[in-house]
Amino acid sequence: MKRWLIILALGTASLVCAEPPHIGYAYPAGGTRGTSFEMEIGGQYMEGTTNVFVSGEGVTVEVVKFGIRYEPRQLRNFIRGRKNNLAALEGKTGKEREKLQQRIEQAEKRIRLADLPAGVDPLDMKEVQKVYRFNSKEQFNPQIQDRLRVRVAIDANAPPGERELRVYTPKGLSNPIYFQVGLLEETLELEPNDDHMGTNLQTVPVPSVINGQVRPGDIDHFRFKANAGDSIVVDVAARRIIPYLADAVPGWFQAVVALYDEDGNEVAYQDDYKFSPDPVLFFDVPETGIYTLSIRDSIYRGREDFLYRIAIGELPFITGIFPLGAQQGREVDIALSGRNLPKSRLTGTLPNDGREVRQVSIRKDGYRSNEIPFAIGEMREVFEAEPNNDVEQAQAVEKPLIVNGRIQQAADRDLFRFAGRKGDTVSIEVVARRLNSPLDSVITLTGPGLEKPVRNDDHVDKDKTHLYLGAGLVTHHSDSYLLHELPETGTYFLQIDDAQGKGGHDYAYRLRISPSNPDFKLRMEPSGLHIGPGGTAAFTIRALRQDGYEGRIKLAAENLPDGFTMSEAAIPKGEELTRFTITAPKEIEGKLVSPKITGSGVIAGTPVSRPAVPVDDQMQAFLYRHLVPARELVLAPVSQKPPLAFEVKMPKSGIIELPLGQETRIPVTGEAFAVGRGCPLKPVSYTHLTLPTTCRVCRSGWWP
């Protein structure tokens, strides 16, 4: 059934106001427990910042100074304009003099905001010109011209791991940016450090974390001491810090690293890790000595948001796990492979908490390894049993189930056989790349009544706006999926192999074979908004429907503080999108609110509930759009009332009828609390509604 979008334009006023703040980078992108340090946050619309929030506990941030990195010509124009107005002031009186003085004050205000070194007089043009220059290779980027200097303090007992940092101004809450609470000693790069044979290169301790920025054509070098027999891991976080750049190709900082011995010979090099753009270099030290580490962009680009954090040392690093997941509530025995691991297995019981994915890591000498995703399923699970490389050896399975297996070596393939009935629909899905496996899966279905094999290589879930829905940071989509009606009753064979003919210990997969498996997942954006007393925050929620699930999905909120309310909302049958609102009470505290939104539906007569993952819409390389998951939904309560507040005058019945083909006026009361400069009120006329059916509007929303 065709749905209609109904837009109601209220006959009072609408608000046109400034943009909310946006963070482009935060440097350094983390710190160790028990330390405090200064951080520079670059972005847009950050003037007037009152708070900087870091998710979790144990991290506080104090705003120190706001500045603007003007394009040099723009700053020169401000200074020149002030000078000209000062000269024109002589002999002027009355309103003419008043206007000139206002222009001078405005120019001085903008000049004083220039991001200059300490001690530089912003009104001294000669002094400013000496220090205020751009690298000739560097292109001015207005998206990161605002500079916020803050002081970060991390408690000694702050939980380690990844966090999210956000900036708040009275105009809104920013996007989240990566922030790491670490356990190792941390170092900031010191320039100049371009020459790998330079005599004054910075020496860093091992183990430690190195923080730096790569500018245009820049190569950063660091010296460290290593002993013969050491197993050194160089783990680079670059794309992990800023997943997507809107105005760069390929859309992130593509880091490469190399190691040199004392004679300047390159002894190791790495430009990625498996399918991740962030390199991880493993180096078994042949002899004791001083080694040099270098990092640069693969094509020598660079700018201030090309950030990196390099963990270096004999650190634990997990290269693979098996299996990649387990059934919820069951005992697990996970085999680990990697470098410098204190043990090779992790065992325990999975809690029945509704989570779809958990993170597996391990500690050694106080340092936590990298995290590997571990899936949690609801179906019965089995393990692949070799040999199963051909039809005669195909492993018998009974659907529905999940098979945990791996492509053991190059050219390996795994075959499974199952009974099918004519008219049944079989759903087959591989989850591998989404769980950090390098497998590029291909699945092939053969059996009675199939004139040719049914095959799928890469399955991409997309819509008109976003290339990849629900994929987050995965840009090489290599997992396979099939939904097929079986033409005859008999035995069917399913083959899985690697599209590139590769294989190995880490090429693991989870293969689901089941009847049609209707289900849904939810994505909600944005991941954060600010909200004032009595104010309302609006969110869009999207259903990713699986195997033809068409049912209605009712939304609800958990962990809402007293006085906060969520509108009644649901994603209608067969639809993919809806909006809902959260309204604050007229008096609120300044604490962050992190509600959990869930969607409930009925699948095969059984009620199910799925969490809504908060996401932010990010652009990659001028064109592609992705929904990037955030760690939590954030509402930032503020003391100011919303500049405008409207309320519909509802009849006692709570329903306003909108007759077909007629214009209906809806009475609205409104109040303007505080509308500042740059936020004008604009009158809006009533709209004409032409409806396919009679519609109603109630306190919770619209429906036909």
Disulfide bonds with the S-S distance in Angstrom:
Cys17-Cys679 2.17
